[in-house]
Amino acid sequence: MLAPAPDAVPPVRGGERGRPRRRPGKPHADKGYDHRRCRRECRARGVRPRIARRGVESSQRLGRHRWVVERTLARLGRSRRLTVRYERRADIHLAFTTLGCALVCLNQVRRFC
């Protein structure tokens, strides 16, 4: 699943001039992705991987970056309809996922305002 992930990133237009960025700069992954194949596929796509090594490197250093993702998924998990998928149609499930993401963003905005 690591190989198609950089290809699925939509173009990002930052404050920089030129073409929009198409790939992430440096993906962070845990020890489950520590294979030559994963590293080779990332490098072939022009992405420098940051993958913890088995038996050598502690995955605690990646915790700073992974915490944001884990926290957001936990907040989405509070929605019962997203935890257990009741809908058979993908468009309805996507609508509830979008609604859940909007509620997570709204709660964050309320916290800081």
N, C-alpha and C positions, 0 to 999 in steps of 0.2 A: 504493500500500500504506500510505501514511501516514494516509489518511482513516479506515479502519476500525480502526486501532490504538487510538486513545483509547476507542472504543466497546467494545473487547474486554477492557478492564481490569476485573477483578472488584472488588467493593466492598472497600475497605480500612478496617478499624476501627482507628484509632490511639488515642492516649490522650485525644483530644479528645472533647467531648460533642457530641451531635447525630447527624445522619445520617452513615453511612459515606461516605467519599470515593469517587466513581465514576470520576473521570478523573485522569490525571497532571497535576501542576501546570505543568510546563514540559518538554516533550520536547526532546532535543538531537539535531540531525540535521546531516549533512554537506552539502556543496555540491550534491550530486545532487538534493536536495529543494528547491532554491532556485527556486521558481515561485510566482507569485501565487496559483494555484489551491490549492497546499498550504497556504500561509499563511491563505488565506481559509477553507478547510475546518477548519483548527485553531481559528481564532477563532470560527467558527460553532458549534463544540462547546464553547466556553468555555475553551479551552486556549491559553495564550500560547506560541507556538512560539519556539524558539531554534535558528535555522537559519543556518549560515554563508553569507555572500553571495559569489557568484562575482566574482572580480576585485577585491573590496574587502577582505574579511576573511579572515584566515588560519584554516584549520581546525585549527591547532595548539592553539588555546584550547579546542576541544571535546575534545581528546585526554584530558584528565583524566577526563571523564565516560564517554567511549567505551572507555577502557582496561579498565574493569571488565567490560564486555560482551564485548570481543574476547578478553580473557584467559579468561573462562568458556567461550566457544565453543571456544577452543583446547584447553582441558582436556577438553571433551566430544569433541573431534576425535581425541583419543588412543585412544578406543574404536573399534576397527575396525568393529564392527557398526553404529556410528552414522555413520562416515565414508562407508562404502559400504552402502547400504540393501539388505540381502539379503531382508528380509521383505516379503511382498506385503500382508499384513494390517496394517491401521493399528493395531489394538489391541496386536499384538505389538511393533511399532515403538515405540509409546507406552510400553510396559512397559520396553523396553531404554533408552529415553530417560530415563524416571524413575529407573531403576537407575543410569544414568550420572550423573544429577544428584545422586542420593544419595551416590554414591562421591566426587564432587567435594566435597560438603558434609562428608563424613566426613574426607577428607584435610585440609580446612581446620580442622576441629575438632581433629584430632590435632596439627596444627602449632601451635595456640595453647594446647594443654593440656600 
